[in-house]
Amino acid sequence: MSKELELIFKRRSIRKYTGEKVSAEMVENLLKAAMAAPSACAKDPFRFIVMDDPAVRATIAELLPNGPFLKDAPLGIMVLGDLDAAHMNNESYLLQDCSAAVENILLAAEAQGLGACLLGVHPRQERIVKIREYFKLPEHILPISIIAVGHPAEHKEPRSRFNPDYVKYNTWE
Ligand SMILES: Cc1cc2nc3c(=O)[nH]c(=O)nc-3n(C[C@H](O)[C@H](O)[C@H](O)COP(=O)(O)O)c2cc1C
């Protein structure tokens, strides 16, 4: 495995965290990495809600069926998209831009020795509705996903799920 690409393979979904806080500097680095992501026509439609209040994280963890570990994480970052800002006001562009921002956050977490895991929100309507209600989101703001972040209390081996069957060269046949 090449040394230069190690960071990518080391990034794994980490769902157990120590109690240690994530420093303000680290949080800012995560957000800077997110906003360095590619974005169609550089419209940067991604928006973020930093959840550093344990009460907020606990409530969201209860609202989402997939979120119990968010309660134990010292930090949550929700990635949202602004349809009014997206290229051509298009949801697909918005989703692609936000996905790139999410991956940058996950890699920046790994680079800083943190562990992180995504909690899916979009496209599950029941989850979108709950998040929308709780944060009183305007109609043009779409919650995409939540990233739980903390100092890791579990270790996972680096890996790629490389499968040569997924790859074709120069043709689909
Ligand atoms: C769109 C998306 C939604 C996900 N939602 C959840 C989730 O709700 N809960 C969870 O524990 N993991 C979630 N994951 C993490 C995946 O389960 C994880 O990335 C996958 O099993 C591969 O493992 P790895 O991240 O360690 O490589 C999500 C990942 C993606 C890309």
The ligand as an SDF file (V2000), in Angstrom:
LIG
                    3D

 31 33  0  0  0  0  0  0  0  0999 V2000
  -24.4070    7.6600    2.6550 C   0  0  0  0  0  0  0  0  0  0  0  0
  -23.8610    6.8930    3.8370 C   0  0  0  0  0  0  0  0  0  0  0  0
  -24.6660    6.7020    4.9410 C   0  0  0  0  0  0  0  0  0  0  0  0
  -24.1830    6.0190    6.0520 C   0  0  0  0  0  0  0  0  0  0  0  0
  -24.9720    5.9080    7.1430 N   0  0  0  0  0  0  0  0  0  0  0  0
  -24.5150    5.2800    8.2380 C   0  0  0  0  0  0  0  0  0  0  0  0
  -25.3290    5.2020    9.3980 C   0  0  0  0  0  0  0  0  0  0  0  0
  -26.4380    5.7110    9.4380 O   0  0  0  0  0  0  0  0  0  0  0  0
  -24.8360    4.5620   10.4860 N   0  0  0  0  0  0  0  0  0  0  0  0
  -23.5870    4.0030   10.4970 C   0  0  0  0  0  0  0  0  0  0  0  0
  -23.1940    3.4470   11.5110 O   0  0  0  0  0  0  0  0  0  0  0  0
  -22.7760    4.0600    9.4000 N   0  0  0  0  0  0  0  0  0  0  0  0
  -23.2120    4.6920    8.2750 C   0  0  0  0  0  0  0  0  0  0  0  0
  -22.3990    4.7900    7.1650 N   0  0  0  0  0  0  0  0  0  0  0  0
  -21.0490    4.2300    7.1890 C   0  0  0  0  0  0  0  0  0  0  0  0
  -20.9550    2.9100    6.4070 C   0  0  0  0  0  0  0  0  0  0  0  0
  -21.6330    1.8850    7.1120 O   0  0  0  0  0  0  0  0  0  0  0  0
  -19.4640    2.5620    6.2100 C   0  0  0  0  0  0  0  0  0  0  0  0
  -18.8390    3.6040    5.5070 O   0  0  0  0  0  0  0  0  0  0  0  0
  -19.2910    1.2540    5.4330 C   0  0  0  0  0  0  0  0  0  0  0  0
  -19.7250    0.1520    6.1970 O   0  0  0  0  0  0  0  0  0  0  0  0
  -17.8160    1.0020    5.0530 C   0  0  0  0  0  0  0  0  0  0  0  0
  -16.9990    0.9400    6.1970 O   0  0  0  0  0  0  0  0  0  0  0  0
  -15.7670    1.9620    6.4110 P   0  0  0  0  0  0  0  0  0  0  0  0
  -16.3280    3.3580    6.4610 O   0  0  0  0  0  0  0  0  0  0  0  0
  -15.1310    1.5530    7.7130 O   0  0  0  0  0  0  0  0  0  0  0  0
  -14.8330    1.7930    5.2470 O   0  0  0  0  0  0  0  0  0  0  0  0
  -22.8610    5.4810    6.0430 C   0  0  0  0  0  0  0  0  0  0  0  0
  -22.0650    5.6760    4.9150 C   0  0  0  0  0  0  0  0  0  0  0  0
  -22.5500    6.3890    3.8290 C   0  0  0  0  0  0  0  0  0  0  0  0
  -21.6480    6.6270    2.6490 C   0  0  0  0  0  0  0  0  0  0  0  0
  1  2  1  0
  2  3  1  0
  2 30  2  0
  3  4  2  0
  4  5  1  0
  4 28  1  0
  5  6  2  0
  6  7  1  0
  6 13  1  0
  7  8  2  0
  7  9  1  0
  9 10  1  0
 10 11  2  0
 10 12  1  0
 12 13  2  0
 13 14  1  0
 14 15  1  0
 14 28  1  0
 15 16  1  0
 16 17  1  0
 16 18  1  0
 18 19  1  0
 18 20  1  0
 20 21  1  0
 20 22  1  0
 22 23  1  0
 23 24  1  0
 24 25  2  0
 24 26  1  0
 24 27  1  0
 28 29  2  0
 29 30  1  0
 30 31  1  0
M  END
$$$$
